[in-house]
Amino acid sequence: MKRPYESKREKAVAMRYDQERNDAPVVTAKGEGLIARRIVEIARSADVPVVEDAALVSALLSLELGQEIPVELYEVVARILSWIYRLEKNEQK
């Protein structure tokens, strides 16, 4: 019998997007369990927005660190970036 924490393992992926250096966002960190919790903890302590999207995280976990996201994920990541930019703009007001 699986324990509850084993059946719902935490996963996280961090991305960076620098329009001047990259054509698309790049995976900068990824992991499960303790590593995932640490990624989220670091993001929150740095006031970086955290978005929960299990399907996107699963897709991003297959990428290598430093790899740009594939074209198939542009739309979903663009929606997240748009939300973050609006959030930051509202905080500046």
Phi, psi and omega per residue, in radians:
M1 nan 2.304 3.128
K2 -1.355 2.491 3.030
R3 -1.381 2.667 -3.100
P4 -0.935 -0.708 -3.104
Y5 -1.227 -0.363 3.118
E6 -1.399 -0.546 -3.088
S7 -1.395 -0.399 3.127
K8 -2.173 1.238 -3.099
R9 -1.296 2.349 3.125
E10 -1.271 2.464 3.119
K11 -2.387 2.574 3.119
A12 -2.646 2.617 3.066
V13 -2.422 2.370 3.063
A14 -1.910 2.501 3.115
M15 -2.272 2.738 3.044
R16 -2.281 2.508 3.072
Y17 -2.308 1.993 3.093
D18 -2.072 1.816 -3.058
Q19 -1.026 -0.478 -3.118
E20 -1.408 -0.422 -3.074
R21 -1.852 -0.451 -3.042
N22 -2.303 2.670 3.056
D23 -1.409 -0.392 -3.095
A24 -2.605 2.882 3.079
P25 -1.014 2.630 -3.073
V26 -2.069 2.440 3.069
V27 -1.291 2.166 -3.110
T28 -1.939 -0.354 3.096
A29 -2.770 2.620 3.091
K30 -2.783 2.655 3.106
G31 3.036 3.096 3.134
E32 -2.240 2.796 3.075
G33 1.087 -2.212 -3.098
L34 -1.017 -0.713 3.134
I35 -1.123 -0.740 3.113
A36 -1.068 -0.795 3.131
R37 -1.070 -0.674 3.139
R38 -1.197 -0.681 3.088
I39 -1.026 -0.828 -3.134
V40 -1.145 -0.726 3.129
E41 -1.053 -0.795 3.136
I42 -1.119 -0.766 3.127
A43 -1.047 -0.839 -3.114
R44 -1.132 -0.684 3.140
S45 -1.185 -0.399 3.101
A46 -1.683 0.168 -3.117
D47 1.031 0.580 3.051
V48 -1.580 2.221 3.138
P49 -1.035 2.465 3.115
V50 -2.001 2.188 -3.130
V51 -2.005 2.302 3.107
E52 -1.702 2.064 3.110
D53 -2.653 1.624 -3.042
A54 -1.007 -0.712 -3.123
A55 -1.147 -0.729 3.133
L56 -1.158 -0.775 3.122
V57 -1.033 -0.760 3.120
S58 -1.033 -0.734 3.125
A59 -1.177 -0.702 -3.098
L60 -1.266 -0.488 3.134
L61 -1.091 -0.409 -3.138
S62 -1.369 -0.177 -3.130
L63 -1.493 2.756 3.084
E64 -1.481 2.688 3.030
L65 -1.055 2.373 -3.117
G66 1.512 -0.115 -3.122
Q67 -1.457 2.406 3.037
E68 -1.252 2.609 3.120
I69 -1.170 2.607 3.133
P70 -1.310 2.767 -3.124
V71 -0.919 -0.617 -3.106
E72 -1.063 -0.369 -3.108
L73 -1.783 -0.017 -3.098
Y74 -0.962 -0.819 -3.038
E75 -1.099 -0.845 -3.111
V76 -1.160 -0.701 3.120
V77 -1.212 -0.639 3.093
A78 -1.078 -0.679 3.092
R79 -1.107 -0.707 3.125
I80 -1.164 -0.786 3.120
L81 -1.082 -0.688 3.100
S82 -1.068 -0.763 3.107
W83 -1.089 -0.748 3.138
I84 -1.115 -0.766 3.138
Y85 -1.089 -0.719 3.102
R86 -1.138 -0.719 3.109
L87 -1.043 -0.826 3.137
E88 -1.126 -0.682 3.126
K89 -1.118 -0.740 3.116
N90 -1.158 -0.581 3.123
E91 -1.242 -0.471 -3.140
Q92 -1.325 -0.327 -3.112
K93 -1.320 nan nan
